[in-house]
Amino acid sequence: MKRAILYTRVSTDEQANSGYSLGVQYEQLVKYCELKGIEIEKHFVDDHSAKTFNRPQFNELIAYAKAKQKSIDYLLFVSWDRFSRNASDAYEMLGRLQKMEIEAQAIMQPIDFNVPQNKIMLAIYLALPEVDNDIRSQK
């Protein structure tokens, strides 16, 4: 059976109380794992911006993943903007996870990493949240 770490994140009270609430994200991830027959190893929750990976719970997640290498198959989150809002940092983190043989996957925006053309979709999914942050900063 495949095993996964779940990651949920909000950065504002508005998100915490709306459709991106931590509870809603967690429910979606649990249902996904049940449907796919994936065992949940651990759940990490952050309430920090995804502009960088310098987030308390994400740092704990990486330490846990390193300690459990070879026994974790996936890092699952709802959408790519929950993972990162900085495309270059996201690519670097994806590389780190890949070296640990952990596949990062957004359940609402799945990417088949075996299909080269899907790198285009990943680029879009990673760039859009960063652009959104840049636009908000200009306002």
CORNORPE-V983059 format. One record per residue. N is the residue number from 1. SS is DSSP state (H for helix, E for strand, L for the rest). PHI is phi as a letter, one per 30 degrees, with the letter a starting at -180 (none if undefined). OMEGA is omega as a letter, one per 40 degrees, with the letter a starting at -180 (* if undefined). Layout:
BEGIN
<<N SS PHI OMEGA> <N SS PHI OMEGA>>
END
This chain:
BEGIN
<<1 L none i> <2 L d a> <3 E b a> <4 E b i> <5 E c i> <6 E c i> <7 E b i> <8 E b a> <9 E a i> <10 L b i> <11 L b a> <12 L b i> <13 H d i> <14 H d i> <15 H d a> <16 H d a> <17 H c a> <18 L c a> <19 L d i> <20 L c a> <21 L e a> <22 H e i> <23 H d i> <24 H d i> <25 H e a> <26 H d i> <27 H e a> <28 H d a> <29 H d i> <30 H d i> <31 H d i> <32 H e a> <33 H d i> <34 H d a> <35 H d a> <36 H c a> <37 L i a> <38 L c i> <39 E d i> <40 E d a> <41 E d a> <42 E a i> <43 E b i> <44 E c a> <45 E b i> <46 E b i> <47 L b a> <48 L b i> <49 L d i> <50 L c i> <51 L d i> <52 L b i> <53 L c i> <54 L d a> <55 L b a> <56 H e a> <57 H d i> <58 H d i> <59 H d i> <60 H d i> <61 H e a> <62 H d i> <63 H d i> <64 H d a> <65 H d i> <66 H d a> <67 H d a> <68 L c a> <69 L e i> <70 L i i> <71 L c i> <72 L c a> <73 L c a> <74 E b i> <75 E c a> <76 E c i> <77 E b a> <78 L d a> <79 L b a> <80 H d i> <81 H d i> <82 H d i> <83 H d a> <84 L a i> <85 L b i> <86 L b a> <87 H d a> <88 H d i> <89 H d a> <90 H d i> <91 H d i> <92 H d i> <93 H d i> <94 H d i> <95 H d i> <96 H d i> <97 H d i> <98 H d i> <99 H d i> <100 L d a> <101 L i i> <102 L c i> <103 E c i> <104 E d a> <105 E b i> <106 E c a> <107 L d i> <108 L d i> <109 L b a> <110 L d i> <111 L b i> <112 L d a> <113 L d i> <114 L d i> <115 L c a> <116 L e a> <117 L d a> <118 H d i> <119 H d i> <120 H d i> <121 H d i> <122 H d i> <123 H e i> <124 H d a> <125 H e a> <126 H d a> <127 H d a> <128 H e i> <129 H d i> <130 H d i> <131 H d i> <132 H e i> <133 H d a> <134 H d i> <135 H d i> <136 H d i> <137 H d i> <138 H d a> <139 L d *>>
END
